[in-house]
Amino acid sequence: MRYTLALDLKDDPQAISEYESYHQAVWPEVLDSLRDSGIKEMRIYRTGNRLFMIMETIPGFSFEAKAAADALNSRVREWEDLMERFQQRLPWAEPGQKWVLMEEIFQFPLNS
């Protein structure tokens, strides 16, 4: 399954640079949590201070199960707390929501 999500960073060039630096050497425990939750591939793109994430997951992947496992992993919580220093929620995000699922509005080739 493919998921696409968006999130903003604080509009501060130094903070954006630091955020990107952390993502050049993501902590092993964080990578393990991605793998263990059923995420097969993840890519994050940036334009300005807007982030766009593409996730490819195994069948049966659950955002809720990943969140529950992450809540029990102190190293993942530490990473998330650190990343939150740089992140800015989208104006339409629900309270407590960071990454927001995006809705597909176009596909090519068209599936009939």
Backbone hydrogen bonds, N-H to C=O, Kabsch-Sander energy under -0.5 kcal/mol:
donor,donor_aa,acceptor,acceptor_aa,energy
3,Y,55,M,-2.6
5,L,53,M,-2.3
6,A,100,V,-2.1
7,L,51,L,-1.6
8,D,88,Q,-1.3
9,L,49,N,-3.5
10,K,86,F,-3.1
12,D,10,K,-2.5
16,I,12,D,-2.7
17,S,13,P,-2.3
18,E,14,Q,-2.2
19,Y,15,A,-2.7
20,E,16,I,-2.4
21,S,17,S,-2.1
22,Y,18,E,-2.2
23,H,19,Y,-1.4
24,Q,21,S,-1.4
25,A,22,Y,-1.2
30,V,27,W,-0.8
31,L,27,W,-1.9
32,D,28,P,-2.7
33,S,29,E,-1.9
34,L,30,V,-1.9
35,R,31,L,-2.4
36,D,32,D,-3.2
37,S,33,S,-1.4
38,G,34,L,-0.6
38,G,35,R,-1.3
39,I,34,L,-2.2
40,K,38,G,-0.7
40,K,56,E,-2.6
41,E,56,E,-1.8
43,R,54,I,-2.3
45,Y,52,F,-3.2
47,T,50,R,-2.3
50,R,47,T,-2.5
51,L,7,L,-3.8
52,F,45,Y,-2.5
53,M,5,L,-3.0
54,I,43,R,-2.7
55,M,3,Y,-2.9
56,E,41,E,-2.9
57,T,1,M,-2.9
58,I,38,G,-2.5
61,F,58,I,-1.6
66,K,62,S,-2.1
67,A,63,F,-2.5
68,A,64,E,-2.3
69,A,65,A,-2.4
70,D,66,K,-2.8
71,A,67,A,-2.0
72,L,68,A,-0.7
72,L,69,A,-0.8
73,N,70,D,-1.3
74,S,72,L,-0.7
77,R,73,N,-2.4
78,E,74,S,-2.2
79,W,75,R,-2.1
80,E,76,V,-2.8
81,D,77,R,-2.6
82,L,78,E,-2.1
83,M,79,W,-2.9
84,E,80,E,-2.0
85,R,81,D,-0.7
85,R,82,L,-1.0
86,F,83,M,-1.8
87,Q,83,M,-1.0
88,Q,8,D,-3.3
90,L,98,K,-0.5
93,A,90,L,-2.1
97,Q,94,E,-2.4
100,V,6,A,-2.6
102,M,4,T,-3.2
112,S,110,L,-0.6
